[in-house]
Amino acid sequence: MKQLYHIAVMFLLTASPVQAGKIALIIDDIGYSYAAGMKAARLDPAITLSILPDAPEAERLGQALYDMDRELMLHLPMEAQNREGALEPVVLNSRMDRLVFQRAVLVALRKLPWVKGVNNHMGSALTRQPEPMGWLMQVLRALDGMYFVDSRTDRRTVAEQVARRHQLAVTRRDVFLDNGDFTRASVWAEVKRLEKLADRNGFALAIGHPNRVTLGVLKEAIPWLRAQGHTIVQVSQYIKAKESSPCPACLSPSLKLVKNSKQSPSSTCCDEPVLR
């Protein structure tokens, strides 16, 4: 047993860093500034950009980013718990009936025919409600190859569970890079948390926004993440890889020794991410 332990330790010390994990990076709120959207897109070909359907530069950017072969998502506005402040022109809300709700989703999707998936913009109130989330997933399920990312703007969200019940390709946000009051130091701290999650679980997904600070940090962080051995992939690839693994956490070499020596791997699979 001791010899096996030493062999495992040597494996961890010599294993290629390419085994570390897969990371997806989403930049939300694309569409208000053409320059910021293009700057975000030029960070890396693996970046996924989520466009607000009614933003003034949404369709122009959508076409330009599609021509750059970037993966695009629809950043779908949803009802928030706190309704203060400016809202998008159309926000999915709990007062809509099914037909109005689903028509609004289809209208938003038609504005951006290049998108491969959807994530929620705000939605801390709506994503807690199974019925409207079911209406959304019905629409997405009817479209070939569409996926959903739960931005997890509220801990009580049911969006991911409802998407799975509708057999829709789905994943969740693990880290917000620039939530609330943020600085260069705080964004870097979230990048490092993302890296640890990817190393521990084999997969990690982060959401950020096209502001100067976040984009500046990501310009440095993306090469750094790759230097740690992680692979950065578009969200569609991330979901396929994650869904094909029965226990993504068990892919991490740094976990295999601990799990195999102390407990069964299945007992720690699919842990809830740490939320802010």
C-alpha positions as CSV (number, residue, x, y, z in Angstrom):
1,M,0.0,0.0,0.0
2,K,2.8,2.4,0.9
3,Q,4.5,1.6,-2.5
4,L,1.3,2.4,-4.3
5,Y,1.1,5.7,-2.4
6,H,4.6,6.7,-3.5
7,I,3.8,5.7,-7.1
8,A,0.7,7.9,-7.1
9,V,2.7,10.8,-5.6
10,M,5.4,10.5,-8.3
11,F,2.6,10.5,-10.9
12,L,1.2,13.7,-9.6
13,L,4.6,15.3,-9.6
14,T,5.5,14.2,-13.2
15,A,2.0,14.3,-14.8
16,S,1.7,16.6,-17.8
17,P,-0.1,19.9,-16.9
18,V,-2.3,19.5,-19.9
19,Q,-4.4,17.2,-17.7
20,A,-5.4,20.1,-15.4
21,G,-8.8,21.0,-16.6
22,K,-11.1,22.7,-19.0
23,I,-12.2,26.3,-18.6
24,A,-14.9,28.3,-20.3
25,L,-15.0,32.1,-20.3
26,I,-18.1,34.1,-21.1
27,I,-18.2,37.8,-21.6
28,D,-21.7,39.1,-20.9
29,D,-23.5,42.4,-21.7
30,I,-22.1,42.6,-25.2
31,G,-23.9,45.1,-27.5
32,Y,-23.7,48.5,-25.9
33,S,-20.2,49.4,-27.2
34,Y,-18.9,48.1,-30.5
35,A,-15.3,48.8,-29.5
36,A,-15.6,47.0,-26.2
37,G,-17.3,44.0,-27.9
38,M,-14.5,43.7,-30.5
39,K,-11.8,44.1,-27.8
40,A,-13.4,41.2,-25.8
41,A,-13.6,39.1,-28.9
42,R,-9.9,39.7,-29.7
43,L,-8.8,38.4,-26.3
44,D,-8.9,34.8,-27.6
45,P,-10.7,32.6,-30.2
46,A,-12.0,30.4,-27.3
47,I,-13.9,33.3,-25.7
48,T,-17.7,33.0,-25.8
49,L,-19.6,36.3,-26.0
50,S,-23.2,36.8,-24.8
51,I,-25.2,39.5,-26.5
52,L,-28.1,41.5,-25.1
53,P,-30.8,41.4,-27.8
54,D,-32.0,45.0,-27.6
55,A,-28.6,46.7,-27.1
56,P,-27.9,49.3,-29.8
57,E,-24.9,47.5,-31.3
58,A,-26.3,44.0,-30.8
59,E,-27.0,43.0,-34.4
60,R,-23.9,44.8,-35.8
61,L,-21.6,43.1,-33.3
62,G,-23.4,39.8,-33.7
63,Q,-22.6,39.7,-37.5
64,A,-19.0,40.9,-36.9
65,L,-18.3,38.4,-34.2
66,Y,-19.8,35.6,-36.2
67,D,-17.6,36.5,-39.1
68,M,-14.6,36.2,-36.6
69,D,-15.8,32.7,-35.8
70,R,-16.5,33.5,-32.2
71,E,-19.1,31.5,-30.3
72,L,-22.1,33.7,-29.5
73,M,-24.9,33.4,-26.9
74,L,-28.1,35.3,-26.3
75,H,-27.9,37.2,-23.0
76,L,-31.6,37.0,-22.2
77,P,-33.0,39.7,-19.8
78,M,-35.1,38.2,-16.9
79,E,-36.9,39.6,-13.9
80,A,-34.7,40.5,-11.0
81,Q,-35.6,40.5,-7.3
82,N,-34.6,44.2,-7.1
83,R,-36.4,46.0,-9.9
84,E,-34.7,49.4,-9.3
85,G,-32.6,50.9,-12.0
86,A,-32.7,50.9,-15.8
87,L,-34.1,47.7,-17.4
88,E,-33.7,46.4,-20.9
89,P,-36.7,47.2,-23.2
90,V,-38.0,43.6,-23.0
91,V,-37.6,41.6,-19.8
92,L,-39.1,38.2,-19.3
93,N,-41.2,38.3,-16.1
94,S,-43.6,36.3,-14.0
95,R,-46.6,38.4,-15.1
96,M,-46.4,37.1,-18.7
97,D,-48.5,34.2,-19.8
98,R,-46.9,31.3,-21.7
99,L,-47.6,32.5,-25.2
100,V,-46.4,36.1,-24.6
101,F,-43.3,34.7,-22.8
102,Q,-42.3,32.3,-25.5
103,R,-43.0,34.8,-28.2
104,A,-40.6,37.2,-26.5
105,V,-37.9,34.5,-26.4
106,L,-38.3,33.7,-30.1
107,V,-38.2,37.4,-31.0
108,A,-34.9,37.8,-29.1
109,L,-33.5,34.8,-30.8
110,R,-34.5,36.0,-34.3
111,K,-32.6,39.2,-33.7
112,L,-29.4,37.2,-33.2
113,P,-29.6,34.1,-35.5
114,W,-25.9,33.3,-34.9
115,V,-26.2,32.3,-31.3
116,K,-25.6,28.7,-30.1
117,G,-26.9,29.1,-26.5
118,V,-28.6,31.3,-24.0
119,N,-27.8,32.6,-20.5
120,N,-29.8,34.8,-18.2
121,H,-29.2,38.5,-17.7
122,M,-30.3,39.3,-14.2
123,G,-33.1,36.8,-13.4
124,S,-32.7,36.5,-9.6
125,A,-36.5,36.4,-9.3
126,L,-37.5,34.6,-12.5
127,T,-34.9,31.8,-12.4
128,R,-36.4,30.6,-9.1
129,Q,-39.7,29.8,-10.7
130,P,-40.1,26.3,-12.4
131,E,-43.0,27.1,-14.7
132,P,-41.5,30.0,-16.7
133,M,-38.2,28.3,-16.8
134,G,-40.0,25.3,-18.3
135,W,-41.5,27.6,-21.0
136,L,-38.0,28.9,-21.8
137,M,-36.6,25.4,-22.1
138,Q,-39.4,24.2,-24.3
139,V,-38.4,26.9,-26.8
140,L,-34.7,26.1,-26.6
141,R,-35.3,22.4,-26.8
142,A,-37.2,22.8,-30.1
143,L,-34.2,24.5,-31.7
144,D,-31.5,22.2,-32.9
145,G,-28.3,22.2,-30.9
146,M,-29.2,25.1,-28.5
147,Y,-27.8,25.1,-24.9
148,F,-28.4,27.0,-21.7
149,V,-26.0,28.4,-19.1
150,D,-27.5,29.2,-15.7
151,S,-25.7,32.4,-14.7
152,R,-26.8,31.6,-11.1
153,T,-27.6,35.2,-10.1
154,D,-29.5,33.7,-7.1
155,R,-28.7,30.6,-5.0
156,R,-32.3,29.4,-5.3
157,T,-32.3,29.2,-9.1
158,V,-34.0,26.1,-10.6
159,A,-33.0,27.0,-14.2
160,E,-30.4,24.3,-14.5
161,Q,-32.6,21.6,-13.0
162,V,-35.5,22.5,-15.3
163,A,-33.2,22.5,-18.4
164,R,-32.1,19.0,-17.5
165,R,-35.6,17.8,-17.1
166,H,-36.2,19.1,-20.7
167,Q,-33.1,17.2,-21.8
168,L,-31.4,20.4,-22.9
169,A,-27.7,20.8,-23.0
170,V,-26.9,22.8,-19.9
171,T,-24.2,24.0,-17.5
172,R,-23.7,26.6,-14.8
173,R,-21.6,29.6,-13.8
174,D,-18.9,28.8,-11.2
175,V,-17.2,32.2,-10.8
176,F,-18.2,35.9,-11.4
177,L,-15.0,37.7,-12.3
178,D,-16.3,41.2,-11.6
179,N,-19.4,41.0,-9.5
180,G,-20.2,44.2,-7.5
181,D,-17.4,46.6,-6.7
182,F,-14.4,45.2,-8.3
183,T,-10.8,46.1,-8.9
184,R,-7.9,44.7,-10.8
185,A,-6.8,42.8,-7.7
186,S,-10.3,41.4,-7.0
187,V,-10.6,40.2,-10.7
188,W,-7.3,38.5,-10.4
189,A,-8.4,36.9,-7.2
190,E,-11.4,35.4,-9.0
191,V,-9.3,34.2,-11.8
192,K,-7.1,32.3,-9.3
193,R,-10.3,30.9,-7.7
194,L,-11.4,29.8,-11.2
195,E,-8.0,28.1,-11.7
196,K,-8.3,26.2,-8.4
197,L,-11.8,25.0,-9.3
198,A,-10.6,23.8,-12.7
199,D,-7.7,22.0,-11.1
200,R,-9.9,20.5,-8.4
201,N,-13.0,19.5,-10.5
202,G,-11.6,19.2,-14.0
203,F,-14.0,21.9,-15.2
204,A,-14.8,25.6,-14.3
205,L,-16.8,28.3,-16.0
206,A,-16.5,32.1,-15.4
207,I,-18.6,35.0,-16.4
208,G,-17.2,38.6,-16.8
209,H,-18.1,41.8,-18.5
210,P,-16.5,44.0,-21.2
211,N,-15.1,46.7,-18.9
212,R,-11.6,47.9,-19.1
213,V,-10.4,46.3,-15.8
214,T,-11.8,42.8,-16.6
215,L,-10.6,42.7,-20.2
216,G,-7.1,44.0,-19.1
217,V,-6.8,41.2,-16.5
218,L,-8.0,38.5,-18.9
219,K,-5.4,39.6,-21.5
220,E,-2.8,38.5,-18.9
221,A,-4.8,35.7,-17.3
222,I,-5.6,33.7,-20.3
223,P,-1.9,32.9,-21.1
224,W,-1.4,32.3,-17.4
225,L,-4.3,29.8,-17.2
226,R,-2.9,27.9,-20.1
227,A,0.6,27.9,-18.5
228,Q,-1.0,26.2,-15.5
229,G,-2.0,23.4,-17.9
230,H,-5.7,24.3,-18.4
231,T,-7.5,24.2,-21.8
232,I,-9.8,27.1,-22.6
233,V,-12.7,26.1,-24.7
234,Q,-15.9,27.6,-26.1
235,V,-19.0,26.9,-24.1
236,S,-20.5,24.3,-26.5
237,Q,-17.3,22.3,-26.3
238,Y,-17.2,22.7,-22.5
239,I,-20.7,21.3,-22.1
240,K,-20.0,18.3,-24.4
241,A,-16.9,17.5,-22.5
242,K,-18.4,17.9,-19.1
243,E,-21.6,16.0,-19.9
244,S,-19.6,13.1,-21.3
245,S,-17.9,12.7,-17.9
246,P,-19.9,10.9,-15.2
247,C,-17.9,12.7,-12.6
248,P,-16.0,15.7,-13.8
249,A,-14.3,16.2,-10.4
250,C,-12.7,12.8,-10.7
251,L,-10.8,13.8,-13.8
252,S,-8.5,16.0,-11.8
253,P,-5.2,14.2,-11.1
254,S,-4.8,16.2,-7.9
255,L,-8.0,14.7,-6.5
256,K,-7.5,11.1,-7.6
257,L,-5.0,10.2,-4.8
258,V,-7.1,11.8,-2.1
259,K,-10.4,10.3,-3.2
260,N,-9.1,6.8,-3.8
261,S,-7.4,6.6,-0.5
262,K,-10.1,8.1,1.7
263,Q,-13.5,7.7,0.1
264,S,-15.3,6.6,-3.1
265,P,-15.1,9.2,-5.9
266,S,-18.9,9.3,-6.3
267,S,-19.3,10.7,-2.8
268,T,-17.7,14.0,-3.9
269,C,-19.0,14.2,-7.4
270,C,-21.1,17.2,-8.6
271,D,-20.3,19.4,-5.6
272,E,-22.1,22.7,-5.5
273,P,-19.8,25.5,-6.6
274,V,-18.9,28.2,-4.1
275,L,-21.2,31.2,-4.9
276,R,-20.7,34.8,-4.2
